[in-house]
Amino acid sequence: MGTRSFTTLHDFLVALTTTPEGHVFLLLGNAIGALLSIALLSMTFVSFPLLLDRDVDFVTAMITSVRKGDRRPRQGDRGQPGGEAALTPRLGPFCRGNLKFMGEIM
């Protein structure tokens, strides 16, 4: 995509979906985003509950979280039973507020 500028969103989406540079941009963006998400998950998997439960500093909590994830990577797949079901309705107002705000900006 380089230093090319786009005048409309439609032009950008066309360039993103129909050109080889756009496809590379999408693939690299998704790969980098996935790596960042995995790194963030590995640092917060245990550290947030540990910070709430015990009196430890955040560096110790992050190191403990990464070590715990290295030893038992499949344990985090189970998660809290029903956690998603309890969290999803609470995210509704947040998502609606973001959509409204983004609509006002655009």
Sequence and secondary structure as in RCSB ss.txt:
>XXXX:A:sequence
MGTRSFTTLHDFLVALTTTPEGHVFLLLGNAIGALLSIALLSMTFVSFPLLLDRDVDFVTAMITSVRKGDRRPRQ
GDRGQPGGEAALTPRLGPFCRGNLKFMGEIM
>XXXX:A:secstr
 TT   SSHHHHHHHHHHSHHHHHHHHHHHHHHHHHHHHHHHHHTTHHHHHHHS   HHHHHHHHHHHHHH TTH
HHH STTHHHHHHHHHHHHHHHHHHHHHHH 
